Amino acid sequence: MSRATPGFRASVLAVLLVIALLSLLPMVRLVIAAVAPGGELDFGAFAQRLAKPVALRAMWHTLDTSFFGALLALCLGGPFAIAVTTTDLPGRKALGFLLLLPLMIAPQVTALSWLHLFGPSSTLLGMAGMAPPPGTPNPMLGRNGIILLYAVQHAPIVFITLRAGLSRIPRDLVEAARASGAGPLAVLWTIVLPVVRPYVVAATALAFVSGVGNFGIPALLGMPVNYLTLPTLIYQDLSSFGPGVLPQITALSVLVGVLALAGVACQSLALRGTAHRFTAGTPTRFELGRYRLPLAGLGWLVIGFILVLPACALLATSLVPSFGVPLGWQTMTASNYAEVLVHQASTVRAFRNSILFAGGAALILAAGVIPVTAVLERLGWRWQRILGGIVDLPYAVPGVVLAIACILLFLRPLPLIGSLYATASIIVIAYMMRFFTLAMKPVATAVGQISRDLDEAAAVSGAGALRRLMTITAPLAAPAAVAGGLLVFMSAFNELTVSALLWSSGNETLGVVLFSLEEAGLGTQAAAIAVSTIAVVVVLLLVLDRFGRRLPAGVLPWR
């Protein structure tokens, strides 16, 4: 840094300012509001707010469902990671791709599909004569349903994390054990699993963190039976009492953030030093022999149960005029789709808003992360780790925490622009804060693989820093920036956790409208919206998959 040119120093300062505004400032503002609401530190009042019975009960529910949901996610995602990464299982790439779909589908859509699968008014079960009697409580409501869907929603996180560890195990270790007479199960138990133990801990911690911040699933499965977690308690308090309860909900938000960051710290500690434990080599591969087809069938059966059946239940519900009407050729209708896509003003507006908000955030981030990453690449590894951790912060903490931080930042009028509270701008800015890291990671991988010789040769030829950025770095990193932008768009398109607290009249998003329709008893219309969003996400994933051959290795987790 001491020998850097003035232009480079200015670039570094600009990057630091962007990272501070998008990642650090919201979190600092939230902590200050929680521990010093009147401008003076008051830890006693902070502790009293957290000690309220309703807050303690919500905290216990959060820890309980997140912990057991993470364990169940490990039991679901772990075997798939082993089968896809280390065996010759038929169709393993397709199984891995399908297992990742719940991660790309909004939690409220997942919850809605399972509600419509097992409820007494289930259209799909009604077609088979297996629907529960009218008036039967939905078995998905409450603690057990939340834990099950946490497992389904977060199993892809376990899959991705464990796959990273399993792919690093050299074949030499396995072959040496097999040559010594050890069978496949013995090798798996005594070599593979101990080696990837840090990744197991990290995967479980990440699944736990995702459960702590999940809003869509406990909102649809817990709130109807008054089973509140911390995110749903924050939402309920703010919806019922407005900004007047900001001191209480900021304290709860800090608690949620601390729980999430504790899980992230556990994940980081578990993975410390794992990158240097093995030399690169051919990944290990087990041959399943006569068990290939039975195990493949079991894998497809699991995918069918956790993914295909709920999606079919959602589709069946969207094709009937109202609950309780059996699905048949005479009753099948597209009126729900016509209503939400064409006729109903709020849903049409929500589709438009979600496309504009998510697309705007994706475009800004896709264009902006290239110069940011190019500057970070020239800093030392220590600065890269520190700044990378700060960028990860708004994504690591639950979305409801970020939403409260944005309310605190933009509630009061700002110089020149006024107050952004209850405007579309606050949602776009919140999306940029939350998904900054999603846009940056693919570009960081691509920029890291660009040869320094190209930049140095251009500099020797007299090209300035801006010209080198525009003619060398930007064109080579553009495919990764497009991939990052698509990831941001998919994540923000039907997101609910952030927008649930930031939306206002005229600025509804798809997640908010879907949640409102389900609460209002218009489940068939909510199902139509959910099916439409799933179709959009699947199409974008297929585009990304076709685009993946032009991307650096590791950008797309299923390739």
C-alpha positions as CSV (number, residue, x, y, z in Angstrom):
1,M,0.0,0.0,0.0
2,S,2.9,2.4,0.7
3,R,4.1,2.2,-2.9
4,A,0.7,2.4,-4.4
5,T,-0.1,5.1,-6.9
6,P,-2.5,7.9,-5.9
7,G,-5.1,6.5,-8.3
8,F,-4.9,3.1,-6.7
9,R,-5.3,4.5,-3.3
10,A,-8.4,6.4,-4.4
11,S,-9.8,3.2,-5.9
12,V,-9.1,1.4,-2.6
13,L,-10.9,4.1,-0.6
14,A,-13.9,4.0,-3.0
15,V,-14.1,0.2,-2.6
16,L,-13.9,0.5,1.2
17,L,-16.6,3.1,1.2
18,V,-18.9,0.9,-0.9
19,I,-18.3,-2.1,1.4
20,A,-18.8,0.1,4.5
21,L,-22.1,1.5,3.2
22,L,-23.6,-1.8,1.9
23,S,-22.3,-4.2,4.6
24,L,-20.9,-2.6,7.8
25,L,-23.1,0.5,8.3
26,P,-26.5,-1.4,8.7
27,M,-25.1,-3.8,11.3
28,V,-23.4,-1.0,13.3
29,R,-26.6,1.1,13.2
30,L,-28.6,-1.9,14.5
31,V,-26.3,-2.6,17.4
32,I,-26.3,1.0,18.4
33,A,-30.1,1.2,18.4
34,A,-30.3,-2.0,20.5
35,V,-27.8,-1.1,23.3
36,A,-28.0,2.7,23.2
37,P,-31.5,3.6,22.0
38,G,-31.4,7.0,23.7
39,G,-27.8,7.8,22.8
40,E,-26.4,6.3,26.0
41,L,-25.4,2.7,26.7
42,D,-28.1,0.9,28.6
43,F,-27.3,-2.9,28.8
44,G,-29.9,-3.3,31.6
45,A,-32.8,-2.3,29.4
46,F,-31.4,-4.4,26.6
47,A,-31.3,-7.5,28.9
48,Q,-34.8,-6.8,30.2
49,R,-36.2,-6.8,26.7
50,L,-34.6,-10.1,26.0
51,A,-35.8,-11.6,29.3
52,K,-39.5,-11.2,28.5
53,P,-41.3,-14.6,28.6
54,V,-42.4,-14.3,25.0
55,A,-38.9,-13.5,23.8
56,L,-37.4,-16.4,25.8
57,R,-40.1,-18.8,24.4
58,A,-39.4,-17.6,20.8
59,M,-35.6,-18.0,21.4
60,W,-36.1,-21.6,22.6
61,H,-38.4,-22.4,19.6
62,T,-35.7,-21.0,17.3
63,L,-32.9,-23.0,18.8
64,D,-34.9,-26.2,19.0
65,T,-36.2,-26.2,15.4
66,S,-32.9,-25.0,14.0
67,F,-30.8,-27.6,15.8
68,F,-33.0,-30.6,15.0
69,G,-33.7,-29.3,11.5
70,A,-29.9,-29.1,10.9
71,L,-29.4,-32.7,12.2
72,L,-32.2,-33.9,9.9
73,A,-30.7,-31.9,7.0
74,L,-27.4,-33.7,7.6
75,C,-29.1,-37.0,7.5
76,L,-30.7,-36.1,4.2
77,G,-28.0,-34.2,2.4
78,G,-25.0,-36.2,3.6
79,P,-25.9,-39.5,1.8
80,F,-26.6,-37.6,-1.4
81,A,-23.2,-35.8,-1.1
82,I,-21.4,-39.2,-0.7
83,A,-23.4,-40.9,-3.5
84,V,-23.0,-38.0,-6.0
85,T,-19.3,-37.2,-5.2
86,T,-17.7,-40.6,-4.5
87,T,-19.7,-43.3,-6.3
88,D,-20.7,-44.3,-9.8
89,L,-24.4,-44.0,-9.0
90,P,-26.4,-43.7,-12.3
91,G,-27.9,-40.3,-12.8
92,R,-25.9,-38.7,-10.0
93,K,-25.6,-35.3,-11.7
94,A,-29.3,-35.0,-12.2
95,L,-30.0,-36.1,-8.6
96,G,-27.5,-33.5,-7.3
97,F,-29.2,-30.8,-9.5
98,L,-32.7,-31.7,-8.2
99,L,-31.6,-31.8,-4.6
100,L,-30.4,-28.2,-4.9
101,L,-33.8,-26.9,-6.1
102,P,-35.2,-26.4,-2.6
103,L,-32.3,-24.0,-1.9
104,M,-33.3,-21.8,-4.9
105,I,-37.1,-21.9,-4.2
106,A,-38.4,-19.5,-1.6
107,P,-39.1,-21.0,1.9
108,Q,-42.7,-19.8,1.8
109,V,-43.2,-21.7,-1.5
110,T,-41.8,-24.8,0.1
111,A,-44.1,-24.5,3.1
112,L,-47.1,-23.8,1.0
113,S,-46.5,-26.9,-1.2
114,W,-46.3,-29.2,1.9
115,L,-49.3,-27.6,3.5
116,H,-51.3,-28.4,0.3
117,L,-49.9,-31.9,0.2
118,F,-51.0,-33.1,3.6
119,G,-53.9,-30.8,4.6
120,P,-57.5,-32.1,4.8
121,S,-58.3,-30.1,1.6
122,S,-55.4,-31.6,-0.3
123,T,-56.4,-31.7,-3.9
124,L,-53.7,-34.3,-4.8
125,L,-54.6,-36.7,-2.0
126,G,-58.3,-36.2,-2.7
127,M,-57.7,-37.5,-6.2
128,A,-56.4,-40.7,-4.7
129,G,-59.1,-40.9,-2.0
130,M,-56.4,-40.4,0.7
131,A,-57.2,-36.9,1.9
132,P,-57.8,-36.6,5.7
133,P,-61.3,-36.0,6.9
134,P,-62.5,-32.3,6.9
135,G,-61.6,-30.6,10.1
136,T,-58.5,-32.7,10.7
137,P,-55.6,-30.5,11.8
138,N,-52.8,-30.2,9.2
139,P,-49.9,-32.3,10.4
140,M,-47.4,-29.9,9.0
141,L,-48.4,-27.1,11.4
142,G,-46.2,-26.6,14.4
143,R,-42.8,-27.7,15.6
144,N,-42.5,-31.0,13.7
145,G,-43.5,-29.6,10.4
146,I,-41.0,-26.7,10.8
147,I,-38.2,-29.1,11.6
148,L,-39.0,-31.3,8.6
149,L,-39.1,-28.4,6.1
150,Y,-35.9,-26.9,7.6
151,A,-34.3,-30.3,6.7
152,V,-35.7,-30.2,3.1
153,Q,-34.8,-26.5,2.6
154,H,-31.3,-26.8,4.1
155,A,-30.2,-30.2,2.9
156,P,-28.7,-28.6,-0.3
157,I,-26.4,-26.5,2.0
158,V,-25.2,-29.8,3.6
159,F,-24.8,-31.3,0.2
160,I,-22.7,-28.4,-1.2
161,T,-20.4,-28.2,1.9
162,L,-19.8,-31.9,2.2
163,R,-19.3,-32.3,-1.6
164,A,-16.5,-29.7,-1.3
165,G,-14.7,-31.8,1.3
166,L,-15.4,-35.2,-0.4
167,S,-14.0,-34.0,-3.7
168,R,-10.6,-33.3,-2.0
169,I,-10.0,-36.8,-0.8
170,P,-7.3,-38.3,-3.1
171,R,-8.0,-41.7,-4.6
172,D,-4.6,-42.9,-3.3
173,L,-5.9,-43.0,0.3
174,V,-8.9,-45.2,-0.6
175,E,-6.9,-47.5,-2.9
176,A,-4.3,-48.1,-0.2
177,A,-7.0,-49.1,2.2
178,R,-8.7,-51.3,-0.3
179,A,-5.3,-53.0,-1.1
180,S,-5.0,-53.7,2.6
181,G,-8.3,-55.7,2.5
182,A,-10.8,-53.0,3.8
183,G,-14.2,-53.2,2.3
184,P,-16.1,-50.1,0.9
185,L,-18.1,-49.5,4.1
186,A,-15.0,-49.9,6.2
187,V,-13.1,-47.4,4.0
188,L,-16.1,-45.0,4.2
189,W,-16.3,-45.3,8.0
190,T,-12.6,-45.3,8.9
191,I,-11.1,-43.0,6.2
192,V,-13.6,-40.9,4.4
193,L,-15.9,-39.8,7.2
194,P,-13.0,-38.9,9.7
195,V,-11.3,-36.9,6.9
196,V,-14.4,-34.9,6.2
197,R,-15.5,-34.4,9.8
198,P,-14.7,-30.7,9.7
199,Y,-17.0,-30.3,6.7
200,V,-19.7,-32.2,8.6
201,V,-19.5,-29.8,11.5
202,A,-19.4,-26.8,9.0
203,A,-22.4,-28.1,7.1
204,T,-24.4,-28.6,10.2
205,A,-23.5,-25.2,11.5
206,L,-24.6,-23.5,8.2
207,A,-27.9,-25.4,8.2
208,F,-28.4,-24.3,11.8
209,V,-27.7,-20.6,10.8
210,S,-30.2,-20.9,7.9
211,G,-32.8,-22.2,10.3
212,V,-32.2,-19.4,12.8
213,G,-33.0,-16.8,10.1
214,N,-35.7,-18.6,8.2
215,F,-39.0,-16.7,8.2
216,G,-41.1,-18.2,5.4
217,I,-41.4,-21.7,6.9
218,P,-42.2,-20.7,10.5
219,A,-44.5,-17.9,9.3
220,L,-46.8,-20.3,7.4
221,L,-46.4,-23.4,9.7
222,G,-45.9,-21.8,13.1
223,M,-47.9,-18.5,13.3
224,P,-51.3,-20.1,12.6
225,V,-50.8,-22.2,15.8
226,N,-49.0,-19.4,17.7
227,Y,-45.7,-21.3,17.5
228,L,-43.4,-18.3,17.2
229,T,-39.6,-18.2,16.5
230,L,-37.6,-15.0,16.8
231,P,-38.0,-13.8,13.2
232,T,-41.8,-14.4,13.3
233,L,-42.0,-12.6,16.7
234,I,-40.2,-9.6,15.3
235,Y,-42.5,-9.6,12.3
236,Q,-45.6,-9.9,14.5
237,D,-44.5,-7.1,16.8
238,L,-43.6,-4.7,14.0
239,S,-46.8,-5.5,12.1
240,S,-49.0,-5.0,15.2
241,F,-47.4,-2.0,16.8
242,G,-45.3,-0.3,14.1
243,P,-42.1,1.6,14.6
244,G,-43.0,2.4,18.2
245,V,-41.6,-1.0,19.2
246,L,-38.2,-0.5,17.5
247,P,-36.3,-0.8,20.8
248,Q,-37.8,-4.2,21.5
249,I,-37.4,-5.6,18.0
250,T,-33.8,-4.2,17.7
251,A,-32.9,-6.2,20.8
252,L,-34.5,-9.3,19.4
253,S,-32.7,-8.7,16.0
254,V,-29.3,-8.4,17.7
255,L,-30.1,-11.7,19.5
256,V,-31.0,-13.4,16.2
257,G,-27.8,-12.0,14.6
258,V,-25.6,-13.2,17.5
259,L,-27.1,-16.7,17.2
260,A,-26.5,-16.7,13.4
261,L,-22.9,-15.4,13.7
262,A,-22.1,-18.0,16.4
263,G,-23.1,-20.6,13.8
264,V,-21.0,-18.9,11.1
265,A,-18.0,-18.8,13.5
266,C,-18.4,-22.5,14.3
267,Q,-18.4,-23.2,10.6
268,S,-15.2,-21.1,10.0
269,L,-13.4,-22.8,12.9
270,A,-14.3,-26.2,11.6
271,L,-12.9,-25.5,8.2
272,R,-9.7,-23.8,9.4
273,G,-6.7,-25.5,7.8
274,T,-8.7,-28.0,5.7
275,A,-7.5,-26.5,2.5
276,H,-4.0,-27.7,3.1
277,R,-4.5,-31.2,4.5
278,F,-4.2,-33.0,1.1
279,T,-2.3,-32.6,-2.1
280,A,-4.4,-32.3,-5.2
281,G,-5.1,-35.6,-7.0
282,T,-7.8,-37.6,-8.6
283,P,-10.9,-37.7,-6.4
284,T,-11.9,-41.0,-4.9
285,R,-14.6,-43.1,-6.6
286,F,-16.4,-46.2,-5.2
287,E,-18.0,-48.7,-7.5
288,L,-21.4,-49.8,-6.3
289,G,-21.6,-53.0,-8.4
290,R,-25.0,-54.7,-8.1
291,Y,-26.2,-52.0,-5.7
292,R,-26.1,-49.2,-8.4
293,L,-29.7,-49.5,-9.6
294,P,-31.3,-50.1,-6.2
295,L,-29.5,-47.2,-4.6
296,A,-30.3,-45.0,-7.6
297,G,-34.0,-46.0,-7.3
298,L,-33.9,-45.1,-3.6
299,G,-32.4,-41.7,-4.5
300,W,-35.1,-40.9,-7.0
301,L,-37.7,-42.1,-4.5
302,V,-36.4,-39.5,-1.9
303,I,-36.3,-36.8,-4.5
304,G,-39.9,-37.7,-5.5
305,F,-41.1,-37.4,-2.0
306,I,-39.4,-34.2,-0.9
307,L,-39.6,-32.4,-4.3
308,V,-42.0,-33.9,-6.9
309,L,-45.0,-34.7,-4.7
310,P,-45.2,-31.3,-3.0
311,A,-44.8,-29.6,-6.4
312,C,-47.6,-31.8,-7.8
313,A,-49.8,-30.9,-4.8
314,L,-49.1,-27.2,-5.4
315,L,-49.9,-27.5,-9.1
316,A,-53.1,-29.5,-8.4
317,T,-54.3,-26.9,-5.9
318,S,-53.7,-24.1,-8.5
319,L,-55.9,-25.8,-11.0
320,V,-59.1,-26.1,-9.0
321,P,-61.5,-23.1,-8.5
322,S,-61.5,-23.4,-4.7
323,F,-60.6,-25.7,-1.9
324,G,-62.6,-28.8,-1.6
325,V,-63.4,-29.1,-5.3
326,P,-61.9,-32.4,-6.7
327,L,-59.6,-32.0,-9.6
328,G,-60.9,-33.5,-12.8
329,W,-61.4,-32.7,-16.5
330,Q,-64.6,-30.9,-15.7
331,T,-63.2,-28.9,-12.7
332,M,-59.7,-28.1,-14.0
333,T,-59.3,-24.4,-14.6
334,A,-56.7,-21.8,-15.3
335,S,-58.7,-19.1,-13.7
336,N,-56.3,-18.8,-10.7
337,Y,-53.5,-18.1,-13.1
338,A,-55.6,-15.6,-15.1
339,E,-56.5,-13.9,-11.8
340,V,-53.0,-13.5,-10.4
341,L,-51.2,-12.8,-13.7
342,V,-53.8,-10.6,-15.4
343,H,-56.8,-9.5,-13.5
344,Q,-55.8,-8.9,-9.8
345,A,-54.1,-5.5,-9.5
346,S,-52.1,-6.3,-6.4
347,T,-50.6,-9.6,-7.8
348,V,-49.9,-8.1,-11.2
349,R,-48.2,-5.2,-9.4
350,A,-46.2,-7.7,-7.2
351,F,-44.9,-9.5,-10.3
352,R,-43.8,-6.3,-11.9
353,N,-42.3,-5.0,-8.6
354,S,-40.4,-8.3,-8.0
355,I,-39.0,-8.3,-11.5
356,L,-38.0,-4.6,-11.3
357,F,-36.6,-4.8,-7.7
358,A,-34.7,-8.0,-8.2
359,G,-33.6,-7.1,-11.7
360,G,-32.4,-3.7,-10.6
361,A,-30.4,-5.0,-7.7
362,A,-28.9,-7.8,-9.9
363,L,-27.9,-5.4,-12.7
364,I,-26.3,-2.9,-10.3
365,L,-24.4,-5.6,-8.5
366,A,-23.3,-7.5,-11.6
367,A,-21.8,-4.3,-13.1
368,G,-20.4,-3.0,-9.8
369,V,-18.6,-6.1,-8.4
370,I,-16.1,-6.2,-11.3
371,P,-14.2,-3.1,-10.4
372,V,-14.6,-3.8,-6.7
373,T,-13.2,-7.3,-7.1
374,A,-10.4,-6.1,-9.4
375,V,-9.3,-3.7,-6.6
376,L,-9.6,-6.3,-3.8
377,E,-7.5,-8.8,-5.9
378,R,-4.5,-6.4,-5.7
379,L,-4.7,-6.2,-1.9
380,G,-3.0,-8.7,0.5
381,W,-4.7,-11.9,1.5
382,R,-5.3,-10.6,5.0
383,W,-7.2,-7.6,3.7
384,Q,-9.1,-9.8,1.3
385,R,-10.2,-12.0,4.2
386,I,-11.3,-9.1,6.4
387,L,-13.2,-7.3,3.7
388,G,-14.7,-10.5,2.4
389,G,-16.0,-11.3,5.9
390,I,-17.6,-7.8,6.1
391,V,-19.2,-8.3,2.7
392,D,-20.6,-11.7,3.9
393,L,-22.1,-10.2,7.0
394,P,-25.5,-9.0,5.6
395,Y,-26.0,-12.4,4.0
396,A,-24.9,-14.3,7.1
397,V,-27.3,-12.6,9.4
398,P,-31.0,-13.4,9.0
399,G,-32.9,-11.2,6.5
400,V,-35.3,-9.9,9.2
401,V,-32.2,-8.5,11.0
402,L,-31.1,-6.7,7.9
403,A,-34.6,-5.4,7.3
404,I,-34.7,-3.8,10.8
405,A,-31.3,-2.3,10.2
406,C,-32.5,-0.7,6.9
407,I,-35.6,0.7,8.7
408,L,-33.3,2.3,11.3
409,L,-31.0,3.7,8.6
410,F,-33.7,5.2,6.3
411,L,-36.6,6.0,8.7
412,R,-35.4,9.5,9.3
413,P,-34.9,11.9,6.3
414,L,-31.4,11.9,4.8
415,P,-29.7,15.0,3.3
416,L,-30.8,15.6,-0.4
417,I,-32.9,12.4,-0.7
418,G,-35.2,12.5,2.3
419,S,-36.6,9.4,4.0
420,L,-36.5,6.2,2.0
421,Y,-38.8,4.3,4.4
422,A,-41.9,2.9,2.8
423,T,-40.5,3.4,-0.7
424,A,-39.3,1.0,-3.4
425,S,-35.7,2.3,-3.0
426,I,-35.4,0.8,0.5
427,I,-36.2,-2.7,-0.9
428,V,-33.7,-2.4,-3.8
429,I,-31.0,-1.2,-1.4
430,A,-31.7,-4.0,1.1
431,Y,-31.5,-6.5,-1.8
432,M,-28.1,-5.1,-2.8
433,M,-26.9,-5.3,0.8
434,R,-28.0,-8.9,1.3
435,F,-26.9,-10.3,-2.0
436,F,-23.7,-8.4,-2.5
437,T,-21.7,-11.5,-1.7
438,L,-23.7,-13.7,-4.1
439,A,-22.7,-11.4,-7.0
440,M,-19.1,-11.0,-5.9
441,K,-18.0,-14.6,-5.3
442,P,-18.3,-15.8,-8.9
443,V,-16.5,-12.7,-10.1
444,A,-13.7,-13.1,-7.5
445,T,-13.1,-16.7,-8.7
446,A,-12.9,-15.4,-12.4
447,V,-10.7,-12.4,-11.6
448,G,-8.4,-14.7,-9.5
449,Q,-7.8,-16.8,-12.6
450,I,-6.8,-14.0,-14.9
451,S,-3.1,-14.0,-15.6
452,R,-1.3,-11.0,-14.1
453,D,0.9,-11.0,-17.3
454,L,-2.0,-9.5,-19.3
455,D,-2.4,-6.6,-17.0
456,E,1.3,-6.0,-16.7
457,A,1.8,-6.1,-20.5
458,A,-1.0,-3.6,-21.0
459,A,0.4,-1.3,-18.3
460,V,3.9,-1.4,-19.9
461,S,2.2,-0.4,-23.2
462,G,0.8,2.7,-21.5
463,A,-2.8,1.6,-20.8
464,G,-4.2,3.2,-17.7
465,A,-5.9,1.4,-14.8
466,L,-9.4,2.2,-16.2
467,R,-8.6,1.1,-19.7
468,R,-7.1,-2.1,-18.4
469,L,-10.2,-2.7,-16.4
470,M,-12.5,-2.1,-19.4
471,T,-10.5,-4.0,-22.0
472,I,-9.0,-6.9,-20.0
473,T,-10.6,-7.6,-16.6
474,A,-14.3,-6.7,-17.5
475,P,-14.5,-8.9,-20.7
476,L,-12.9,-11.9,-19.0
477,A,-15.0,-11.6,-15.9
478,A,-18.3,-10.8,-17.6
479,P,-19.6,-14.4,-17.8
480,A,-19.1,-14.8,-14.0
481,A,-20.7,-11.4,-13.4
482,V,-23.8,-12.5,-15.5
483,A,-23.9,-15.8,-13.4
484,G,-23.7,-13.8,-10.2
485,G,-26.4,-11.4,-11.4
486,L,-28.7,-14.4,-12.2
487,L,-28.1,-15.8,-8.7
488,V,-29.0,-12.5,-7.2
489,F,-32.2,-12.3,-9.3
490,M,-33.3,-15.8,-8.4
491,S,-32.6,-15.2,-4.7
492,A,-34.5,-11.8,-4.6
493,F,-37.3,-12.6,-7.1
494,N,-39.7,-14.3,-4.6
495,E,-37.8,-13.4,-1.4
496,L,-40.0,-12.7,1.7
497,T,-37.7,-12.4,4.7
498,V,-36.5,-8.9,3.9
499,S,-39.5,-7.5,2.1
500,A,-42.0,-8.7,4.7
501,L,-40.9,-5.8,6.9
502,L,-40.0,-3.2,4.2
503,W,-42.9,-3.4,1.7
504,S,-45.5,-0.6,1.5
505,S,-48.7,0.0,-0.4
506,G,-47.9,-0.1,-4.1
507,N,-44.5,-1.8,-3.5
508,E,-45.7,-5.3,-2.7
509,T,-43.4,-8.2,-3.7
510,L,-44.4,-11.7,-4.7
511,G,-43.4,-13.2,-1.4
512,V,-45.5,-10.7,0.5
513,V,-48.6,-11.2,-1.8
514,L,-48.3,-15.0,-1.6
515,F,-48.1,-14.9,2.2
516,S,-51.1,-12.5,2.3
517,L,-53.2,-14.6,0.0
518,E,-52.6,-17.7,2.1
519,E,-53.4,-15.9,5.3
520,A,-56.6,-14.6,3.7
521,G,-57.7,-18.1,2.8
522,L,-57.1,-17.7,-1.0
523,G,-54.8,-20.7,-1.1
524,T,-55.6,-21.6,-4.7
525,Q,-54.4,-18.2,-5.9
526,A,-51.4,-18.4,-3.7
527,A,-50.6,-21.8,-5.2
528,A,-50.8,-20.2,-8.7
529,I,-48.3,-17.6,-7.8
530,A,-46.0,-20.2,-6.2
531,V,-46.1,-22.4,-9.3
532,S,-45.3,-19.4,-11.5
533,T,-42.3,-18.5,-9.4
534,I,-41.0,-22.1,-9.4
535,A,-41.3,-22.1,-13.2
536,V,-39.2,-18.9,-13.4
537,V,-36.5,-20.2,-11.1
538,V,-36.3,-23.6,-12.9
539,V,-35.9,-21.8,-16.3
540,L,-33.2,-19.5,-14.9
541,L,-31.4,-22.5,-13.4
542,L,-31.4,-24.3,-16.7
543,V,-30.0,-21.2,-18.4
544,L,-27.3,-21.1,-15.8
545,D,-26.5,-24.7,-16.3
546,R,-26.1,-24.2,-20.1
547,F,-24.1,-21.1,-19.3
548,G,-21.9,-23.1,-16.8
549,R,-19.4,-24.4,-19.3
550,R,-18.1,-20.8,-19.8
551,L,-17.7,-20.3,-16.1
552,P,-14.8,-21.0,-13.8
553,A,-14.9,-24.3,-11.9
554,G,-16.8,-24.1,-8.6
555,V,-19.1,-21.2,-9.5
556,L,-22.1,-23.6,-10.0
557,P,-22.3,-26.1,-7.2
558,W,-24.1,-28.8,-9.2
559,R,-21.5,-29.0,-12.0
